[in-house]
């Protein structure tokens, strides 16, 4: 893919973020580099971007802030997510073909992503989602592909905490049926990384039309999805090969569930106790022999040694 091979939506998204008063000439030069050279902008340093635009590093940072980001790292994360989402799986793999020791590189990438996630998120953003789920009659979690794992973990743990949360991962028919039942008492959470499924956008818009509260957990705030939800929670999801990393997304939903469990500790405590009792009744968990089991009388052998 050439530098100009990215779709027109990328440029439109950047230009829409330009403040009404416009950008100063040097910042405008930075913006033109971002638009015309998305790959270099996605992977280059601030010094490289500054050199391409003919400005200093501070101007690159100020441009990112003028476009509504905390700084260059936050802008570059979304630039890269949007650039990667425009590529096919083979093209994504090609972007990472020179990675030495992919296993170690993957671990380092995930550590970097978690550090960025920790710096980015304010507690009130996580609390807002948790309180919405706690107040809802029912919460629908949409997650498909490899990141269905994130949605399943979220729904499973939220139910254990005492809330009616269900993940839809079985296909569009199940999603359509579940969406048809949404009301103003419900919450929808859309989880999507790398490429956005059309059905996810449709479900989010349907939820909004029906009065449900909707949130998105994603690595790139697509205008189609962002326009249908009240809050977009951005997480880094780039891996070192052709599929996205789920580490930061999983950490974020775990943080939301932890906050959810703190909304009503009595409810959560009772729910966990009930689940534990049912696990025992169904004899679900393997248990090591306890003291009582080990103390069962054993017939001695003829040589005075207990039988095993």
Protein Blocks (a to p, Z undefined) as FASTA:
>chain_A
ZZklpcfklmmmmmmmpcfkopafklmmmmmmmmmmmmlmmmmcfklmmmmnopafklmm
mmmmmnopablmlmmmmmmmmmmmmpcfklmmmmmmmpghkllmmmmmmmmmmmmmmmmp
cfklmmmmmmmmmmpmbdcdddehjllmmmmmmmmmmmmnopacdddfkbjklmmmmmmm
gcfkbccddddehiacfklmmmmmmmmmnopacddddfbdcfklmmmpcbdcdddfbdfb
fbdcfklmmmmmmmmmmmmmmmmmmlmmmmmmmmmmmmmmnomaccdddfklmmpccddd
fkopacZZ
